[in-house]
Amino acid sequence: MKNMWLDWRPEDLRTLGEQLCDEGCEIQTVEHEFLRLQLSKYAKMDAGGYPLDAGFQEEVNKLMDKCQNLPMRFGYRYFEPSELKAIKDERRPGPRVFPRHHSEAEIFDHILAAWLGRCVGCLLGKPSEGTRRAGMQKFLDRFDLKEITDYFWRMPGLTKEDCEGFNPWQGEAPWGYRNIDFYIGDDDTNFTVMAMAIFKQYGLNFTPSNVAEFWLANMPHMATCTAERVAYRNFLNGISPPLSATVRNPYREWIGGQIRADFFGYVALGRPELAAEMAWRDASISHVKNGIYGAMWVAAMLSMAMGETDVRRLIEIGLSQVPEASRFVKAIREILTLHKAGVTYTEMVDYIHRRWDENNAHHWCHVISNAQIVAIGLLYSEGDYEKAITRTVLCCFDTDCNGATVGSIMGMMLGSKALPEKWTGIMNDTMHADVKGYDKVKISAVAEEMFQLHLKLEETLKS
């Protein structure tokens, strides 16, 4: 059986090589093996891009195993641990708990807004996932638009022909979305529900091994992709966390950990260190280094976002939970610096597309490129929910993931009344999730469950 993320392709070798270089590995001793595999008879592919010779899979696995413990190259300037204690040791000093003075009604409203905001942002970005910048611009030009003003499938007078070439991944997108009247299932929300279910089952002190156990018992293997699918396969082969994140995993710094982090911020409001630690326990089963930091950053921001008006302060609070001498912190600080210098939104999008190649899978799905886009969406939102999600998605790259994260943070900041009916009403308070017990549920009911778990956590910590 040939299937993406089960069978290696030559592009996975490229991803692995780039990942090794990114994290400072000395690859000179294995460079010739990468070249040999990419140019050899094994690289002859079928129409689906899979090598025709089955021996290619074994060869790639051997090379990945050989790369498992490569030494660091001399002069590498970043220090990026994956272990929790080392991460904490490398953070900037700062407060780790912030007292909150909100009524239970206010807390519920903001959790609801964050969860609903996540669903909306994801749904906006879902039809454009895979669309390149030129395709996005061509689509908007048809409606004489400079920015996104509504769900793509609700553009005035939209025809099937308008959608041609918009998204090479999804065929008729966004035309095929035009009859939606609920939130459709997606990994960006499946994992949020799953995190909640893990917390319910194992409690505040759940472990990375608990997360792995829950995945195996409650999630089909084929519901995962990239780093998550590799980790799942490792679990099945008896490889436990944290090795499950590193063994034969070229995607270990991609965006997956970051999209799974939101619930930990919801449940640990006012406790960014705790939110980040729980995000670490979840992300570390499938990701390392910056792939973990993205999850911790998002969880910490969400824990502090309720009623916050200073986006820069919120971003800095998130950064204070991850190693200062990391590529992640450097990249987000670049965005903060450019924004402070007066760089316009359009100029910032240009910067992203100069910095990262959207046609390179490793750039397109890496946590750092997409975290920069999250920062852009927040900084250029002007405090407006609609501007936040539309400007995030307009950057392209992983549009549904980034739209969901920014929608979640803005919802937590602003509360439910700030989320326009034109965005939320389409879902009719109904969602589908690929998690046992949540195949069709009310969005508000899930938010209520999250709220009750937050209250329970606070009672536990006070007792």
Protein Blocks (a to p, Z undefined) as FASTA:
>chain_A
ZZehkaccfklmmmmmmmmmmnopafklmmmmmmmmmmmmklpccfkopafblklmmmmm
mmmmmmmmgccdehiabdcdfbfklmmmmpccddfbdcddddfklmmmmmmmmmmmmmmm
mmmmmmmgoiafklmmmmmmmnopabdfbdfklgghiafklmgoklmmnomacklmmmgc
bdcddfklmmmmmmmmmmmmnommbcfklmmmmmmmmpcfklpghjlmmmmmmmmnopac
fklmmgopaklmmmklmmmmmmmmmmmgoilmlmmmmmmmmmmmmpghjlmmmmmmmmmm
mmmmgopablklmmmmmmmmpcfkbfklmmmmmmmmmmmnopafklmmmmmmmmpcfkbm
klmmgmklmmmmmmmmmmmnnopaklmmmmmmmngmjlklmmmmmmmmmmmmnommlpcf
klmmmnnopacddbehilbccfklmmmmmmmmmmmmmmmmmZZ
